[in-house]
Amino acid sequence: MSRTKHCLVALIAVSAMGCHSDMEVREKGASDTRPVSSTNPPGSSAAVSTPVQSPAASTAISTAHSGQGAITDSGSYTEVVGQEGVVDWTAGIVTASGIGFPPADALNGTQARLLAKRAAQSVAYRNLLEAFTAVRVDSTTTVKNYVTTSDEIQVKVQGMVEDAKIIHERQLEKGGYEVTLQMKLTGRVSETFVPKNAPPVKRLVAETLTTPSPKSGMAYTGLVVDARGTGVRPALVPRILTEDGQEAYSQSYVLAKYRQNQGIAAYVSDPAAAKTHPKVTDNPLYVKALRPAGNSQTDLVISNAAAQTIHGVKDHFEFLEKAQVILIVDRAGSS
């Protein structure tokens, strides 16, 4: 058994040393947690996330969530996954928290705090693993699908979770302790789950002088696809298709270093956030999505005319190669 698997098993074992179960811990600690800000309403299938350094992450996660997605002050799109996990599809991070209490027979206050902290870490790692494995990779698979079919991927996933950063921890009343973990969906995750040997990119239309130029006269700095109203769901490897089913954008277009460092696309819930997002800077090309596609509704269909606008100018391939693509999705509760 690998070192990473031993570590996670050991952490989970600690929580069984006289500590309460996760459900008991949540019930006991409910009065000790702070209310979440109303600007961070979570969704039903993923977790609510906050910026990596934000200490408020644990409070957002410790609250019951409803709806599909959430909109934060910055326009981030978050999704609740598992029991206590949150995926921030704008920042590309997964966050989860755990609460633990010491056993009743702790010898002293120091040992009680240590055992409570270890129990909280165990619960947090378990919740993060559950959240991460629920993440959609593409229109047909989740991380869990890979884990259950490959021992090698299972070990890698356990290692990624074990290496998650502790972004917030605090002692609660009545001897409890809370720990919040966070991991990125880029880097090792992209390297593991984004296909490396993608088929060569094929331009869908010949370069043409009739393709509209930016009104400002400046070159386009990225692509923004407005998918509001389509019900599209976020994924690590989304595709943008034409009405004929051809790929107008996918992982095949993105250079390896950008696939690994930035991911294929970022999701936002606010058009203003899309316009100012550093991924597309200040002069993006806007395209309207027609409908979602794929078994999990993670792909998007655009018109053939929109695809021609993208593929008809050679310079547009530069921002596709750098994954300078933003997808605008519905706010929580939108139809």
MARLUMFI-459838 format. One line per 5 residues: number of its first residue (from 0); their letters; for each residue x, y negated, z negated of N, C-alpha, C, O. Coordinates in steps of 0.02 Angstrom, whole numbers, plus 50000, padded with zeros to 5 digits. Each point is the difference from the previous one (the first is absolute). Layout:
% residues N
NUM = a = X,Y,Z,X,Y,Z,X,Y,Z,X,Y,Z  ...
This chain:
% residues 335
0 = msrtk = 50043,50060,50000,49957,49940,50000,50044,49938,50000,50052,49999,49966  49930,49952,50071,50041,49940,50008,50001,49959,49936,49958,50007,49956  50093,49948,50041,50006,49956,49942,49939,49955,49993,49976,49988,49945  49999,49987,50111,49942,49955,49998,49939,50036,49972,49962,49972,49961  50028,50091,50060,49942,50037,49976,50006,50012,49925,49951,49995,49964
5 = hclva = 50111,50021,50013,50010,50010,49928,49983,49937,49961,49969,50004,49947  50051,49939,50080,49988,49937,49964,49925,49986,49993,49977,49983,49946  49986,50026,50108,49929,49986,49996,49965,50050,49955,49955,49981,49962  50064,50082,50043,49970,50051,49957,50014,49984,49927,49957,50007,49957  50105,49972,50028,50019,49983,49932,49960,49941,49974,49978,50000,49942
10 = liavs = 50012,49950,50100,49962,49941,49980,49929,50018,49983,49972,49978,49950  49998,50064,50093,49931,50021,49987,49995,50042,49938,49951,49997,49963  50100,50043,50024,50000,50043,49941,50000,49959,49936,49970,50020,49950  50064,49922,50052,50003,49958,49940,49931,49979,49977,49986,49996,49941  49972,49990,50108,49933,49976,49982,49959,50053,49966,49950,49984,49967
15 = amgch = 50070,50079,50039,49963,50053,49967,50022,50012,49929,49970,50039,49964  50083,49926,50014,50028,50010,49933,49958,49963,49948,50023,49953,49968  49916,50069,50025,49958,49970,49949,49966,49937,50022,49963,49970,49961  50048,50009,50100,49969,49938,50024,49932,50015,50028,49983,50058,50014  49978,49890,49994,49933,50006,50025,50001,50014,50075,50049,49984,50033
20 = sdmev = 49898,50045,49993,49994,50008,50072,49990,49932,50031,49987,49951,49966  50021,50046,50102,49993,49935,50034,49932,49969,49987,49995,49939,49990  49952,50102,50011,49934,49972,49988,49993,49974,49930,49971,49946,49989  50056,50090,49963,49997,49978,49931,50039,49936,49991,49980,49955,49963  50078,50042,50070,50042,49941,49995,49964,49939,50026,50002,49947,49970
25 = rekga = 49963,50062,50088,49964,49943,50029,49944,49977,49954,49989,49939,49993  49976,50108,49976,49946,49982,49955,50026,49964,49939,49971,49950,49977  50085,50076,49997,50028,49970,49939,50030,49932,50014,49999,49955,49958  50030,50038,50103,50035,49938,50016,49957,49948,50033,50025,49946,50016  49912,50069,49996,49958,49953,50037,49997,49932,49966,50001,49948,50033
30 = sdtrp = 49995,50053,49900,49994,49937,49964,50066,49962,49998,50001,49941,49981  50054,50092,50038,50065,49968,49996,50021,49968,50066,50049,49962,50001  49917,50053,50053,50020,49974,50065,49965,49934,50013,49944,49989,49978  50090,49968,50060,49972,49934,50015,49956,50004,50062,50012,50043,50043  49938,49913,49962,49957,50001,50059,50039,49980,50062,50045,49959,49997
35 = vsstn = 49936,50070,50061,50033,49984,50063,49970,49936,50028,49941,49985,49991  50101,49977,50045,49976,49939,50032,49948,50016,50052,50005,50050,50035  49944,49908,49971,49947,50011,50048,50024,49992,50071,49964,50017,50047  50097,49959,49963,50026,49992,50068,50031,50065,50025,50021,50003,50058  49981,50048,49901,50029,50063,50021,49951,50058,49995,50015,50048,49966
40 = ppgss = 49926,49949,50067,49954,50056,49996,50026,50059,50039,50017,49991,50059  49988,50070,49911,50029,50056,50034,49952,50035,50047,49941,49984,50001  50084,50063,50037,49961,50040,50046,49991,50071,49975,50023,50015,49945  49946,50028,50094,49983,50066,49975,50050,50053,50018,50003,50051,49965  50037,49942,50087,50043,50055,50021,50073,49986,49991,50041,50043,50017
45 = aavst = 49979,49900,49958,50070,49988,49987,50006,49956,49939,49951,49991,49965  50107,49982,50020,50007,49962,49940,50010,49926,50011,50019,49980,50055  49967,49978,49894,50008,49929,50009,50072,49981,49986,50026,50020,49948  50007,49944,50095,50069,49985,49991,50012,49927,49992,49958,49958,50016  50102,50028,49959,50021,49931,49992,50071,49995,50025,50032,50051,50013
50 = pvqsp = 49995,49888,49994,50069,49995,50021,50047,50040,49955,49984,50012,49942  50072,50009,50086,50043,50047,49965,50020,49977,49931,50002,50040,49953  50012,49896,50038,50023,49977,49935,49945,49980,49953,50013,49979,49944  49924,50027,50077,49946,49973,49959,49986,50043,49939,49985,50059,50008  50020,49914,49932,49985,50039,49940,49926,50011,49989,49980,50038,49956
55 = aasta = 49979,49931,50085,49928,50008,49992,49974,50063,50034,49941,50015,49997  50105,50023,50034,49979,50059,50037,49963,50049,49957,49950,50029,50021  50074,49982,49919,49971,50052,49958,49928,49983,49980,49958,50045,49995  50028,49893,49995,49932,49982,49981,49953,50009,50059,49942,50021,49991  50081,49965,50068,49958,50009,50059,49986,50074,50010,49945,50018,50021
60 = istah = 50103,50025,49964,49992,50071,50011,49958,50032,49946,49964,50049,50013  50039,49925,49927,49965,50032,49944,49926,49989,49999,49965,50022,49955  50010,49943,50096,49929,49983,50002,49964,50043,50050,50029,50019,50051  49908,49996,49936,49960,50039,50048,49992,49960,50064,49993,49939,49999  50009,50099,50059,49998,49967,50064,49940,50023,50039,49973,50054,49989
65 = sgqga = 50005,49904,50058,49945,50018,50044,50010,49968,50068,50037,49951,50006  49931,50077,50045,50007,49973,50067,50058,50030,50036,50038,50039,49972  49970,49943,50093,50053,50031,50040,50066,49964,49992,50052,50033,49994  49947,49902,50007,50063,49963,49997,49994,49942,49953,49949,49989,49969  50105,49973,50026,50001,49943,49955,50039,49943,50031,50046,50012,50039
70 = itdsg = 49935,49928,49943,50036,49941,50025,50031,49964,49942,49965,49986,49951  50098,49999,50052,50034,49964,49946,50008,49928,50020,49981,49980,50056  50047,49980,49899,50009,49929,50014,50042,49989,50063,49989,49952,50036  50059,50093,49977,50045,49991,50056,49972,50028,50064,50032,49996,50052  49908,50032,49947,49971,50030,50059,50021,50072,50010,49988,50029,50053
75 = sytev = 50044,50001,49897,50022,50069,50006,49940,50048,50002,49949,49987,49969  50059,50067,50068,49948,50051,50002,50023,50059,49958,50052,50030,50014  49909,49987,49935,50018,50055,49956,49945,50053,50000,49942,49985,50014  50077,50075,49971,49954,50056,50002,50014,50046,49940,50057,50017,49986  49890,50002,49979,50007,50043,49942,50007,50073,50021,49959,50024,50040
80 = vgqeg = 50091,50010,49934,50008,50071,50015,50010,50039,49936,50035,49978,49954  49933,50080,50042,50006,50040,49940,49967,49967,49941,49956,49958,50008  50066,50062,49932,49970,49975,49939,50025,49931,49982,49960,49956,49981  50104,50033,50024,50029,49937,49976,50052,49973,50049,50048,49968,49978  49944,50045,50086,50049,49976,50049,49972,49946,50044,49940,49996,50011
85 = vvdwt = 50105,49962,50015,49981,49947,50045,50051,49994,50056,50060,49998,49988  49916,50000,50074,50044,49988,50057,49990,49928,50024,49944,49980,50016  50110,49982,49987,49998,49933,50030,50025,50008,50071,50060,50007,50012  49893,49991,50035,50017,50011,50071,50031,49938,50032,50024,50004,50056  49975,49940,49910,50033,49941,50025,50074,50001,49982,50043,49987,50042
90 = agivt = 49972,50027,49895,50069,50003,49977,50032,50067,50013,50062,50006,49998  49897,50046,50014,50028,50067,50011,50026,50032,49937,50056,50024,49998  49903,49976,49949,50020,50029,49936,49943,50040,49968,49941,49987,50014  50077,50060,49944,49951,50039,49961,50015,49989,49927,50058,50003,49979  49890,49983,49982,50008,49987,49929,49954,50045,49960,49944,50015,50021
95 = asgig = 50079,50008,49921,49959,50040,49956,50023,49989,49928,50059,49986,49988  49895,50020,49965,50017,49991,49930,49977,50060,49959,49959,50040,50023  50067,49964,49916,49980,50053,49955,50003,49976,49928,50042,49959,49983  49913,50067,49976,49999,49982,49929,50011,50064,49959,49971,50052,50015  50070,49943,49934,50013,50057,49957,49997,49981,49927,50011,49942,49981
100 = fppad = 49975,50108,49976,49999,49991,49928,50043,50054,49968,50007,50055,50027  50022,49931,49916,50043,50049,49967,49959,50054,49966,49941,49989,49986  50090,50069,49999,49965,50051,49962,49989,49977,49929,50036,49957,49974  49915,50072,49994,49984,49979,49931,50055,50018,49950,50005,49969,49947  50037,50080,50071,50052,50021,49953,50068,49969,50012,50051,50028,49980
105 = alngt = 49951,49914,50055,50063,49965,50011,50033,49985,49933,49967,49981,49952  50099,50027,50045,50036,49993,49936,50003,49928,49976,49997,49987,49939  50009,49966,50107,50005,49930,49980,49979,49956,50059,49982,50024,50053  50019,49910,49936,49978,49954,50051,50043,50001,50063,49974,49994,50055  50091,50014,49936,50045,50002,50057,49985,50060,50045,49996,49993,50061
110 = qarll = 49997,50065,49907,49985,50060,50040,49931,49994,50032,49990,50023,50057  49962,49947,49909,49933,49992,50027,50001,49957,50063,49968,50016,50050  50070,49928,49947,50004,49957,50059,50034,50035,50058,49978,49993,50057  50074,50045,49928,50037,50036,50053,49955,50052,50034,49999,50005,50061  49964,50033,49898,49957,50051,50028,49941,49969,50039,49979,50027,50051
115 = akraa = 49995,49917,49923,49946,49966,50036,50024,49974,50067,49965,50005,50050  50095,49967,49952,50028,49975,50062,50011,50057,50050,49984,49993,50059  50044,50062,49917,50012,50057,50045,49934,50028,50026,49996,50021,50058  49954,49981,49899,49935,50025,50022,49970,49954,50053,49971,50023,50049  50037,49911,49941,49975,49951,50049,50036,50008,50066,49969,49996,50053
120 = qsvay = 50097,50015,49945,50038,50010,50061,49976,50063,50036,49994,50000,50062  49994,50052,49900,49976,50062,50030,49934,49990,50037,49992,50023,50057  49962,49942,49911,49935,49987,50031,50009,49955,50061,49968,50011,50051  50075,49939,49944,50011,49954,50055,50030,50036,50061,49979,49989,50056  50070,50054,49932,50030,50038,50055,49948,50046,50032,49997,50007,50061
125 = rnlle = 49962,50024,49898,49948,50044,50027,49950,49961,50042,49980,50022,50054  50000,49919,49921,49952,49958,50037,50031,49973,50065,49966,49995,50051  50098,49988,49946,50034,49976,50060,50005,50055,50053,49991,49988,50059  50025,50072,49918,50004,50057,50047,49933,50013,50032,49996,50012,50060  49951,49985,49900,49932,50010,50027,49983,49946,50050,49971,50014,50053
130 = aftav = 50046,49923,49931,49985,49945,50046,50039,50005,50064,49973,49991,50055  50091,50024,49939,50043,50003,50060,49978,50056,50047,50000,49991,50061  49983,50067,49912,49981,50056,50043,49933,49988,50034,49983,50034,50049  49978,49917,49927,49936,49984,50031,50007,49949,50057,49952,49987,50037  50108,49985,49972,50011,49951,50052,49993,50031,50069,50026,50054,50013
135 = rvdst = 49938,49913,50032,49992,50024,50068,50063,49986,50040,50026,49944,50000  49999,50107,50034,50058,49992,50043,49978,49976,50069,50027,49951,50026  49924,50084,50002,49973,49980,50065,49927,50021,50002,49969,50010,49948  50003,49996,50112,49928,50012,50006,49981,50072,49983,49940,50015,49997  50108,50029,49992,49983,50070,49986,50031,50027,49936,49979,50053,49976
140 = ttvkn = 50069,49912,49995,50035,50029,49942,50010,49950,49944,50000,49939,50010  50009,50088,49929,50019,49961,49942,50067,50027,49976,50024,50051,50024  50006,49914,49929,50063,50025,49971,49989,50069,49969,50043,50043,50004  49898,49967,49966,49985,50065,49969,50002,50057,50050,50021,50055,49984  49956,49932,50077,50002,50051,50052,50071,50024,50013,50012,50060,50009
145 = yvtts = 50035,49893,49991,50070,50018,50010,50027,50039,49940,50036,50049,50008  49946,49928,49932,50025,50030,49939,49978,50073,49994,50040,50043,49980  49898,49971,50038,49973,50068,49991,50024,50048,50054,49992,50061,49993  50039,49913,50059,50022,50044,50054,50076,50005,50006,50026,50038,50040  50010,49923,49920,50073,50000,50005,50032,49992,49931,49990,49949,49967
150 = deiqv = 50048,50101,50012,50035,49995,49936,50052,49944,50002,50011,49966,49950  50020,50025,50107,50050,49947,50007,49969,49931,49989,50028,49958,49964  49913,50030,50067,49966,49936,49990,49978,49992,49928,50003,49945,49973  49974,50110,49996,49978,49997,49930,50057,49976,49955,49990,49957,49957  50069,50069,50054,50058,49980,49959,50017,49927,50013,50015,49963,49954
155 = kvqgm = 49982,50016,50109,50015,49930,50017,49950,49953,49967,50019,49948,49973  49917,50070,50029,49948,49958,49971,50010,49994,49925,49993,49946,49971  50022,50110,49996,50013,49998,49928,50059,49955,49984,50000,49964,49950  50051,50038,50093,50057,49956,49990,49983,49927,50008,50024,49958,49962  49935,50027,50087,49979,49930,50011,49961,49974,49939,50010,49944,49978
160 = vedak = 49945,50097,49996,49960,49980,49942,50045,49991,49939,49992,49953,49962  50055,50093,50029,50045,49996,49943,50042,49936,50002,50018,49973,49948  49997,50004,50113,50041,49939,50007,49960,49936,49997,50028,49946,50010  49907,50059,49978,49959,49939,49996,50025,49954,49945,50027,50022,49950  49963,49913,50060,50024,49950,49952,49947,49988,49946,49940,49996,50015
165 = iiher = 50083,49997,49924,49955,49978,49947,49996,49924,50005,50050,49966,49988  49892,50008,50029,49993,49928,50010,49968,49965,49939,50003,49939,49994  49968,50102,49962,49968,49969,49941,49990,50054,49947,49980,50056,50016  50033,49927,49922,49985,50045,49945,49985,49958,49938,50027,49945,49991  49929,50080,49967,49982,49963,49940,49972,50047,49948,49972,50053,50015
170 = qlekg = 50038,49927,49922,49973,50039,49945,49929,49976,49986,49987,49940,49998  49969,50107,49991,49931,49984,49986,49987,50005,49925,50042,50022,49962  49899,49957,50018,49980,50009,49930,49988,50074,49987,49994,50039,50047  50002,49979,49891,49986,50069,49979,50054,50048,50023,49988,50061,50006  50072,49913,50008,50057,50043,50016,50005,50020,50073,50044,50038,50019
175 = gyevt = 49912,49936,50022,50001,50018,50071,50054,49964,50039,50030,49951,49976  49982,50074,50085,50051,49970,50043,49975,50005,50073,49968,50049,50018  50048,49900,50022,49979,50001,50070,50061,49988,50045,50041,49956,49986  49963,50082,50067,50055,49994,50048,49970,49995,50071,49954,50036,50017  50073,49917,50023,49978,49993,50069,50059,50012,50047,50054,49971,49991
180 = lqmkl = 49935,50071,50058,50052,50018,50049,49981,49974,50069,49941,49988,50015  50110,50003,50027,49987,49977,50068,50053,50029,50047,50059,50003,49983  49919,50017,50077,50046,50025,50051,49981,49970,50067,49943,49982,50012  50106,50013,50032,49990,49971,50066,49977,50053,50050,50015,50060,49993  49948,49918,50058,49979,50044,50054,50046,49994,50060,49987,50029,50053
185 = tgrvs = 50068,49935,49938,50050,49995,50053,50061,50039,49978,49998,50037,49950  50057,49957,50085,50061,50034,49981,49994,50076,50006,49987,50025,50055  50022,50009,49890,49998,50074,50001,49932,50027,50022,49996,50052,50032  49951,49912,49950,49933,50023,50019,49993,49997,50076,49978,50048,50031  50041,49895,49999,49996,49994,50073,50045,50051,50034,49981,50031,50050
190 = etfvp = 50077,49978,49922,50048,50048,50029,49972,50071,49999,50014,50040,50045  49946,49975,49905,49973,50068,49992,49937,50011,50042,49992,50054,50029  49964,49896,49974,49934,50011,50028,49987,49968,50068,49953,50018,50035  50089,49934,49985,49991,49970,50067,50042,50040,50049,50060,50008,49991  49909,50018,50062,50037,50043,50048,50063,49966,50027,49998,49941,50019
195 = knapp = 50056,50096,49982,50064,49972,50023,50008,50008,50075,50026,49955,50034  49951,50101,49993,50009,50014,50071,49936,49982,50038,49966,50044,50028  50018,49892,49972,49939,49978,50033,50011,50001,50076,50057,49990,50023  49891,50021,50016,50007,50000,50073,50020,49931,50024,49985,49950,49968  50049,50047,50089,50022,49934,50026,49941,49955,50015,49946,50023,50021
200 = vkrlv = 50064,49912,49968,49948,49951,50013,49990,49991,50075,50048,49996,50038  49889,50000,49982,49984,49989,50070,49955,49938,50005,49947,49996,49969  50075,49955,50070,49961,49940,50008,49934,50017,50035,50000,50036,50050  49945,49939,49924,49935,50018,50027,49983,49962,50064,49963,50026,50042  50064,49914,49966,49988,49961,50060,50066,49969,50023,50046,49991,49961
205 = aetlt = 49958,49994,50103,50060,49968,50026,50003,49928,49974,49948,49969,49988  50113,50006,50005,50008,49931,49978,49966,49953,50050,50009,50007,50061  49953,49946,49914,49962,49957,50044,50006,49927,49979,50006,49985,49941  49992,49971,50107,50004,49928,49985,49932,49972,49980,49995,49943,49977  49952,50098,50032,49932,49976,49985,49983,50008,49926,49948,49976,49978
210 = tpspk = 50094,50059,49984,49987,50010,49929,50001,49933,49964,50048,49962,50008  49901,50022,49952,49996,49935,49966,50062,49987,49958,50025,50044,49965  49999,49895,50037,50056,49979,49958,49973,49967,49937,49943,49977,50000  50097,50019,49947,49977,49966,49940,49981,49928,50014,50035,49965,50038  49910,50012,49933,49978,49931,50011,50052,49950,49977,50005,49945,50027
215 = sgmay = 50033,50074,49922,50050,49954,49973,50061,49995,50045,50041,49955,49992  49965,50091,50056,50059,50002,50042,50057,50038,49968,50051,50013,50032  49941,50006,49904,50051,50039,49965,49988,50075,50012,49944,50021,50014  50109,50017,49979,49993,50073,50007,49961,50028,49941,50005,49974,49944  49956,50078,50069,49963,50032,49945,50050,50033,49953,50051,50027,50021
220 = tglvv = 49933,49970,49915,50046,50025,49948,49975,50064,49966,50029,50022,49951  49918,50007,50075,49973,50061,49970,49931,50013,50027,49973,49962,50040  49997,50093,49937,49933,50020,50022,49954,50005,49939,50017,50033,49951  49926,49935,50053,49948,50006,49948,49939,50031,50032,49973,49973,50049  50004,50083,49924,49940,50033,50026,49944,49991,49948,50006,50023,49943
225 = dargt = 49941,49943,50077,49944,49988,49956,49953,50060,50002,49965,50011,50049  50037,50029,49898,49960,50062,49997,49941,49994,49952,49971,50051,49981  50012,49888,50000,49943,49991,49955,49936,50024,50033,49988,49989,50059  49971,50045,49901,49937,50026,50025,50005,50068,50033,49948,50029,50019  50112,49998,49987,50007,50066,50032,49999,50058,49950,49985,50056,50019
230 = gvrpa = 50031,49930,49918,50003,50053,49950,50064,50040,50004,50003,50056,49974  50049,49917,50059,50063,50036,50005,50030,50011,49931,49990,49959,49954  50047,50095,50038,50032,50016,49936,50076,49997,50009,50026,50020,50052  50010,49954,49899,50073,49993,50006,50037,50066,49998,49977,50049,49970  50081,49952,50062,50042,50060,50002,50073,49980,50010,50014,49943,50021
235 = lvpri = 50031,50102,49964,50071,49986,50011,50017,49994,50073,50043,49961,50020  49924,50079,50022,50016,50003,50071,49937,49988,50042,49973,50047,50030  50002,49892,49972,49941,49985,50041,50019,49995,50074,50059,49991,50017  49892,50016,50026,50010,49991,50072,49949,49950,50026,49945,49995,49975  50075,49968,50076,49955,49956,50035,49992,50028,50071,50049,50007,50036
240 = ltedg = 49889,50009,49982,49986,50034,50062,49961,49955,50047,49966,49954,49978  50038,50061,50087,49959,49966,50049,49933,50036,50005,49990,50053,49970  49964,49918,50067,49935,50032,50010,50007,50067,50037,49956,50043,49996  50100,49965,50040,50013,50062,50036,50037,50051,49957,50016,50055,50023  49999,49927,49914,50034,50047,49955,50075,49998,50003,50033,50043,49970
245 = qeays = 49996,49910,50067,50073,49994,50003,50026,49960,49940,49964,49958,49973  50097,50055,50007,50029,49965,49943,50026,49931,50021,50047,49995,50040  49922,49954,49932,50024,49932,50011,50052,49981,49948,50042,49956,50010  49956,50079,49932,50050,49990,49947,49997,50060,49953,49946,50024,49982  50113,49999,49998,50006,50056,49953,50071,50001,49974,50040,49955,50015
250 = qsyvl = 49977,50096,49946,50068,50006,49974,50051,50008,50057,50059,49986,49990  49918,50035,50069,50045,50009,50057,50032,49934,50022,50054,50000,50028  49912,49945,49959,50024,49935,50023,50052,49970,49953,50036,49955,50019  49966,50069,49920,50040,49967,49948,50069,50030,49994,50008,50061,49998  50042,49896,50001,50069,50023,49991,50008,50032,49931,49967,49980,49952
255 = akyrq = 50078,50069,50044,50006,50041,49939,50012,49958,49937,49969,50014,49949  50074,49936,50055,50016,49962,49939,49940,49960,49975,49993,49989,49940  49964,49989,50106,49941,49963,49980,49945,50048,49975,49962,49983,49955  50034,50076,50075,49953,50050,49975,50013,50016,49927,49954,50005,49960  50110,50003,50024,50018,50019,49933,49994,49943,49950,49977,50010,49944
260 = nqgia = 50042,49930,50076,50002,49943,49953,49934,49963,49993,49987,49971,49947  49972,50030,50106,49939,49959,49999,49936,50040,50008,49947,49974,49985  50057,50087,50039,49940,50037,50015,49972,49979,50068,50029,49957,50032  49917,50073,49989,49972,49989,50066,49958,49936,50004,50002,49964,50049  49960,50022,49898,49957,49941,49999,49982,49984,49928,50005,50042,49956
265 = ayvsd = 49975,49895,50032,49976,49979,49935,49927,49982,50006,49977,49979,50053  49986,50030,49892,49928,49986,49999,49986,49940,49954,50029,49994,49946  49927,49962,50077,49978,49944,49958,49924,49995,50006,49970,50027,50046  50000,49937,49908,49927,49991,50001,49980,49928,50015,49941,49984,50002  50108,49973,50009,49986,49929,50010,50036,49976,50063,50062,50006,50003
270 = paaak = 49902,49968,50047,50033,49975,50060,50054,49949,49986,50051,49998,50035  49938,49960,49915,50051,49950,49983,50064,50033,49976,50055,49977,50015  49937,50079,49947,50059,50036,49976,50037,50032,50059,50061,50004,49999  49901,50018,50052,50031,50030,50059,50042,49948,50037,50056,50014,50022  49917,49926,49984,50034,49948,50038,50066,49979,49968,50047,49981,50036
275 = thpkv = 49957,50021,49898,50059,49978,49965,50045,50057,49976,50051,49989,49968  49931,50073,50049,50039,50058,49978,50069,49999,50033,50004,49990,50061  50049,50021,49901,50067,49999,50029,50011,50053,50054,50047,49994,50040  49911,50057,49962,50007,50052,50051,49987,49973,50070,50029,50023,50049  49926,49927,49956,49983,49972,50066,50016,49926,50004,49990,49969,50052
280 = tdnpl = 50034,50002,49896,50018,49929,49993,49943,49955,50023,49943,50011,49981  50072,49937,50060,49950,49947,50007,49965,49996,50068,49960,49955,50010  50055,50090,50037,49967,49994,50065,49983,50069,50029,50026,50018,50053  49932,50021,49912,49985,50067,50023,49949,50001,50057,49961,49953,50008  50039,50101,50028,49949,50013,50051,49942,50035,49966,50009,50050,49966
285 = yvkal = 49930,49924,50042,49941,50028,49968,49961,50044,50050,49990,49981,50057  49990,50078,49919,49961,50047,50040,49943,50027,49957,50010,50012,49940  49932,49997,50089,49942,50026,49963,49994,50075,50012,50002,50023,50056  49990,50014,49889,49989,50073,50005,49927,50014,50017,49955,49964,49977  50034,50088,50062,49931,50019,50018,49969,50049,49951,49942,49993,49982
290 = rpagn = 50097,50056,49997,49974,50053,49957,50058,50041,49972,50055,49997,50026  49932,50042,49922,50052,50045,49975,50001,50065,50040,49954,50013,50039  50098,50026,49952,50005,50064,50035,50039,50049,49955,50031,49980,49951  49965,50084,50067,50035,50051,49962,49956,50031,49946,49950,49970,49980  50068,50088,49998,49960,50037,49950,49990,49960,49936,49946,50002,49971
295 = sqtdl = 50105,49962,50008,49996,49961,49938,49987,49926,50013,50004,49960,49954  49982,50023,50108,49984,49931,50018,50057,49952,49982,49989,49945,49976  50073,50077,50037,50058,49958,49985,50029,49967,50063,50039,49952,49995  49942,50072,50064,50023,49970,50062,49950,49947,50023,49942,49999,49979  50080,49957,50065,49957,49946,50025,49999,50000,50076,50050,50016,50032
300 = visna = 49893,49966,49995,49992,49994,50073,49993,49926,50017,49960,49964,49971  50080,50014,50078,49995,49932,50026,49980,50004,50073,50004,50053,50031  49975,49891,49998,49979,50000,50070,50061,50010,50046,50057,49985,49981  49930,50039,50078,50053,50007,50049,50031,49933,50018,50060,49994,50012  49897,49954,49988,50025,49932,50014,50049,49977,49946,50051,49969,50015
305 = aaqti = 49932,50046,49921,50045,49982,49945,50066,50037,50005,50053,49971,49988  49944,50093,50031,50061,50039,50010,50043,49971,50055,50061,50000,49996  49906,49975,50056,50037,49970,50055,50035,49936,49976,50056,49985,50021  49911,49977,49936,50031,49940,49973,50063,50017,49960,50050,49964,50004  49947,50091,49960,50058,50021,49960,50055,50028,50044,50058,49982,49993
310 = hgvkd = 49924,50062,50054,50049,50035,50039,50022,49963,50063,50048,50020,50032  49917,49927,49985,50016,49965,50062,50058,49952,49995,50022,49973,50050  50003,50016,49890,50057,49955,49989,50056,50038,49966,49991,50028,49946  50066,49973,50085,50056,50039,49975,50020,49979,49929,50017,50041,49959  49980,49893,50028,50021,49975,49934,49957,50026,49943,50022,50003,49943
315 = hfefl = 49916,50016,50072,49956,50025,49947,50026,50065,49970,49985,50016,49943  50055,50021,50095,50026,50063,49974,50050,49988,49945,50014,50046,49960  50014,49894,50036,50048,49985,49947,49965,50001,49932,50027,50028,49952  49914,49942,50043,49967,50002,49934,49968,50068,49986,49990,50017,49941  49995,50022,50110,49976,50068,49988,50057,50043,49974,49991,50041,49955
320 = ekaqv = 50068,49951,50074,50059,50039,49979,50018,49986,49927,50028,50043,49966  49956,49897,50011,50017,49980,49931,49941,50011,49952,50003,49979,49942  49944,50053,50082,49940,50014,49959,49970,49936,49972,49975,49999,49944  50026,49948,50096,49970,49936,49978,49926,50001,50017,49976,49963,50043  49988,50081,49921,49929,50012,50014,49961,49997,49935,50018,50030,49950
325 = ilivd = 49927,49932,50051,49956,49992,49943,49930,50022,50021,49977,49983,50055  49989,50054,49902,49931,50020,50011,49956,49967,49948,50011,50008,49940  49939,49954,50082,49953,49968,49954,49941,50048,49989,49966,50019,50048  50021,49999,49890,49947,50046,49983,49949,49965,49955,50012,49945,49976  49932,50088,50014,49946,49970,49961,50017,49991,49927,50038,50040,49971
330 = ragss = 49935,49908,50000,50003,49992,49927,49955,50054,49968,49959,50030,50034  50051,49981,49902,49958,50047,49964,49927,49981,50007,49982,49942,49990  49977,50107,50026,49929,49987,50004,49977,49977,50068,49939,49993,50011  50107,49994,50036,49980,49977,50066,49975,50059,50041,50020,50057,49987  49938,49929,50061,49974,50053,50042,50040,50005,50064,49986,50043,50042
